């Protein structure tokens, strides 16, 4: 059997996918072998057990428990382990969902009440004038609710932030006024997490939106909808000028494409209006059996048929799309490129010939991927997209509890705890599901979503129209 030639390092499509991908999942460890689990504690069934989602980690007097922070390692006891802690457990599987933990290391830095971060505003501040005037008010940012008091140190000069962005000045608006839309602007904050999930802000600073080239596709690539010249089937093409670098087959069911596009458009936050480059979010359903979705820097979304076949309801799909939208609006692709520069060594390039079909998108991305690159900020970026994804589905009336339920389903269906089948470039399903569960516990302790939307008739109609699909 003849094999397609491999693209060179100069192949623009390979370079794009190279920057977006991570390695394929590894097979789960067999029972009895020593393994490591990473995740957030979601419960304490009893004093000898901690839970990460449905997995019960048994502890004995022989279990070694330590915590690590900036000062070093500290001895802990079983009583010190509480929900919300990020842990690494080493031990053996005893049975389904039953794990004996010989050693547990707690990341104490992650559990600190002191919170700080940066984000681009995805929603317009409800009381921007009060923020500028130093009054008590609130601000939604980075998936958190920040409480600003008169004691909060503020650097909230809209005119200064706007004037430092040439595209905003060139738009004809007056940079000397504070009366301007702030969705899309950058915010840096620091504060203390409270018991009700909100953060008392000690400092907040307004900065300009991301530069226009943060949303630019590498090598001037464009994603264009078209038809395969030989078969006439609908495709999306990765083009550089007139040259087609690769194709993906679109699902040939118009009603499914329309449903996903409509749902995606309905979830777009107002932050898309404040970007320095006009973004056109496009949602393409591609024929691929993997449970996967991917977002490109220009707002192009690729949703695999395997994902649509795996989600149980519209709330789960809405979260996945909201998560991917956040990746674009928070310019995560640019951040990963900048923060891994100088670390990209030992890359192995494979893939398909220029212009050929990309049969399995996840496999192709992994084959030309960046398995040898260690990105220290990966979890930080994924957690940010999860926080903003949860906030977005709540804003749109969906039940956010369906997000961690989806991670549970992935674990059950694939017996996969250490590497995710959901989004090939994300943390493990166990890590993701436990983070989402803890995030709901921390940020929304008094909220109830019994009347929130889980499913719709239009979602079920889409699934019926799509019919059975292969899922891997």
N, C-alpha and C positions, 0 to 999 in steps of 0.2 A: 504494500500500500504506500502510495506516494505521500509525503508530508509537505505541507505548505512551508515555504521559506520563512525564516524568522526575520522580524523587522530589526533594523539597525538601531543604535542608540539615538540616531537623529530622527527616527520615526515620531512625528508629533503626537499621534494617537497613543503610542506606547509611553511617551513622556507624560501625557496627561493622565493616563490610567496609572502610571507608575507613581504619580504624586498623590493619587486618590486611594490606593489599595493597600491592603495588608495580606498576610499569608492566609492560606486555607486552614480550616480547622484540623486539629489533630484528633485521632481517635481517642475516645474516653478510656481511662485506665480501667483495667479489670479488677474485680473484687479481690481483696487480699493484698494487692500491691500498694506500696506507700505513695500517696499523692498529696497535693496541696490544693486547698480551696481558698478562694478569695471572695469576700462578700461582706455585706453589712448585717450585723445582728438585727433580726426582725422580731425576736421574742425570746422569753425565758420560760419554757414550759415547767421547769423545776430547777432546784439549785444545782443539779448535776448535768443540766442540759442547756445548750443554747441553740436557737433556731436561725437558719438562714433560709427564708421562704419555707418550703416544706421539708428541707433537710434538717435532721436533728443530730447535733454534734454532742456526743456523750463525753463527759469529763470524769476523771477519777483523781485520787490524791496524787497519782503519778504524772498527771498532765502538767506540763510546764507552761506557765502563763506569764508573759512579759508584755510590757508596753514600751513603745519607742517614741521619743520626741526629739526636739533639738538638743536637749541636754544628754541624750543617750538612752540606755535601756534601764527599765525599772521592773522590779518583781511585782506581780499582781496576783490576786486571788480569784477564785471562781465568783465570789460575790461582787467583784469589781466589774464583771462583764455585764453590760447593760445594752438594751436596744439602741441602735444608732451608731455603735462602734464599728469601724472598718477593721476587719481581722484577716489574717492569713493563718489557716489551720493546716497542720500537717498530721497525717495519720492514715487510717485504712477504712475502706467501706466494709461494713459488717453485713448490710442488707440494703434493700431499696430505701433510700432516704435516711439510712441509719449509718452514722460515721463515728468512729472512735478517734478523738483528737488527742494525739500524743503531745502536741505542742501548739500553742496559740500565741501569735504576736499581734498586739493591738497597735494600730496607727493612731497614737494619741494626738498627733497634729491635726488629723481630720476631725477629731471629736471636740476640739476646742470650741468654746463659745464665741471666741473672737472670729469675726468673719470679715473678709475683704475680697475685693474682686473688681473686674471691669467688664463692661458689656455695652453694646449698642442698644439704645432704647427701641423696643419693638412696638410700643404703644405711646400715644401722646400723653404726657403727664397731665393728670386731671386738674392739678392746681399749680401750674408752673409759676404764676405770679407770686404765690405764697412762698415757694421755694426761693425765688430771687430776693424776696423781701425779708427773709429770715424768720418767717412765721412757722408755727407748728403745723405740719402737714404730712402727707404720705407720698411715697413714690414707688411705683412698680418698676423694678429693674433687675435683670439677671435672674428672673424666676423667683425673686424675693419681694417682700413688701417692706420697704424701708420707712421707719418712723423718724421724721426730722423734727427736732426740737430747737428752741432758740439757742441751745448750747452746741448744736451741730455746726462744725466749721464748714463753711461753704465757699467754694470758688465756682460761682454760677453766673458767669458773665457771658450771656448769649451773644452779644455783639462781638466779643473777642473770639469766641469759638467759631462764629459764623465768618468773621473776617479772615480767619486763617485757612478757610476753604475756598479757593479761587472759583470753583464752580458755583458756589452759593452767591458770591459777590457778583459774578457775571450774570446771574439770573435776573438781576435788575431790582431785587429787593434791597431794602435799606439796612445795612449791617449795623447801624447805630441804634436800632430799636430792639427791645427785648420781646416784641410781639412777633413771634415767628414760630412755625411748627418745629417741634424738637424731636419728633419720632425719627430715628436714624442717627441721632447724635450719640456721642460716646460719654459714658458715665464711669467714673472711678469712685469706689466707696469703701468705707471701713466702719465696723460697728460691732455690737454684741447681740447674739441671738437670745431671744427671750423665750420663756416657757410657752407662750402662745404662738410661737413660730415666727413672729415678726422680728425685725432687726432694728434696734435703736441705733441710728446712724451717728457716729462720732465725726465723720468727715464725708463730704460728697463733692465731687468736682465734675464740671461739665466740659467736654471736649468736642472737637469737630467730628463729623461723620467720617467713615472710612474713605480713603481715596478711591477715585473711579476705577483705577486699574486693579483694585482688590477683587473686582467681580469679572475680570477679564479672563477669557479662556486662554490657556498657554498656546504659544505658536500661532496665534490668530486662527485657531480652530473654530469651526461653527458646527452646530448640530442642526441638521436640516431634515425635514420630513420629505420623503420621496417614495419612489417605487423601484424595485429591483428590475433592471432592464431585461433580464432573461425570463423571470417568472411573473413579473407584474405585481408581486405582493408588496404590501405597504411596509416601508422600512424607515428607520432614521439613519442618516448618514453623518459620519464625522468627516467634515471637509476642510481642506486647507486650500483656499482658492478654488480652482476647478478640480483639484485632485481629491478623490474619495479615499480616505485612510481606513475606513472600516464601516460595517453596517450591522444594525441590529433589527431583527424581524419584529414588527408590531403585531399585537394581537388583532386578528381580523374580525373583531366584533365591535362595530361602531358604538353601540350603546354602552359597552363597558368603558371604552376610551372616554366617552362623553361624561359618564358618571364620575370617573376618577378626576377628570379635569374640573368638573363642576365642584366636587367636594374640595379639591385642592384650592381652587380660587376662593371658595367660601371661608377657608381657614387663614387666608393671608392677612397678617396684622397691618396696622397703619404704618409700621416702620418701613414698608416698601416704598412709601411716598417720600421718605427723607433720604434715600440713598443718593450719592453723588453721580451715580450712573443709573440710567433708567433700566429697571429689571423687568423682564418678561418671563414670569414663571410659567413653564410649560410642563405638563404631566403626561408622560408617555408610558403606556403599558406594553412591555416587551415580553416576547415569548421566551421565558427562562424558568426552569423548574425550581430554582433555588429560592429560599425565603429571604428576599433581599430587596432593598431599595437604595438608591444612590442619588446624591444631589451634586450637581456640577456648579462651578463658581458663578455662572451667568444665570442661574435659576432654573436650569433644565433638570427635571426630575425623571429618573428611570425607575419604574415600578414593575417588578417581576410578576408574572402570572402565578408563580409559586407563593408569593406573599399574599396575593388576593385569595388564593385557595386556602391559605393557612389561617388568616384572621377569622375570628368568630363573629365579629359584629362591626358596625360602623365606628363605634367609639375607639376600638383598637386601631383601625385603619387611620382614623383622624389623628391619633397620637403619633403614629409612624410618620405621617405626612408633616405634622407640626414639628416633629423632631428634625426632619430633613430641611424644612423651611428655615428653622433656627440656624442650622449649619451655614446656610447661605448668608442670612442677615448678620450673623456674627463673624463673617469672613474667616471661617475656620480653615478653609483650604489655604489661604494666604498665610495664616499664622503657622500652620504646620510646615509649610514650605520654608518660612523664615526661621523657624525654631529648630528645624532639623538640618539646616544648611551646615555643611562641614561634617555631618555624620553619615552621609550617604556613601558607603563604601561596600565593596563586595557584592554588588547587585548582579543578579542573574536574569537576563532578559530572554523571554520566550514570546509566544503569542501567535498571531496569524499574519498572513501576507497582507500588504496594503490593499484595501478595497474588498477584502473577503468578509464573509459573515463572522461575527463574534457569536459563536453558538451559545456558550455558557458564560454570561458576563462575569459572574463571580469567579469562575475558574480562570478566565482570561486575565482578569485584573490581578489575581493572585500569581499567575504564572509570570507576569511581567512586573510583579510587585516589589515590595520593600520589606521583605521578611527580616533582613539584617539591620534595618533601621530601628533604633530605639528612640521613641518620641516620649520624653518625660511628661509632656502635657496632654497626652492622648486622653487619659481618664478625665482630666479637668475639662477638656472640651466636650467630651461626650456627656459628662454630668451637667454641664451648662445647657446643652441642647435638650437633655431630659427635663431639666427644671423649666425651661422655657416652653417645651412641648406640653408639659402638664398644665402650666399656666394658660397656655393657648386653648387647650381643649376645655378647660374649666370656663374660660371666658365665652366659649361658643356653646356651652350648655351640655357638654358630654361628661359622662361618668369617668373620672380619671383612674378609678380603681381597675378599669379594664386594661390599663397599660401594664402593671405588674402581672396581671392574670395571663397576659399574652406570653410573658417570659416564662411563667410556670408551664404553659402549654408546650413551649419549645423544649423545655427540659424534659417533660414527660414523653413527648413524641420522639425525641431523638436521643434520650438518655445522655444529654450533652450538658456538662456543667462547667467545663473549663475553657471551652471555645464556642463561640456563638454561631448558630446557623442563621440568626436574625441579624442582617447587615454584616457583611463579611469584614468591615473595617471597624467594628465596635468591640467593646469588652464582652466578656462572657455573659450568657443569659442569666447566670446566677448573680453576677455582679450587678448587671443592669436591673434585674427584677428586684433585688434587695435594696438597691439605691432608690428606686422609685417608691418602694414601700416605705422606706425611712423618710423620704422627702415628703410624702403625704402625711406621715405621722408628725414630722417637725413643722411643716409649713401650714398645715390645715388641720390642727388637732380638734377643732370644734365644728368642722364642717361635715355636712351630711349630703349625700348625693343620691338618695333613694329615688328621687324624682328626676334625676338627670337622664339624658338620652344614652342608651346603650346601643340600640339597633333601630333601623328604619326599614320601611317597606322598599325603599329605593335600593338599599344595600342588598336585600334579599333578591330583588328583581335582577340586580347586576349579577349576583352569583348564579342565578338560574340561567340568565342569558349566556354567561361564560361557559357553563357546563363544567364537567369534571376536568381537572387539570392535573398534570403530573407535579408532584412535590418531592423535592430532594433536600 
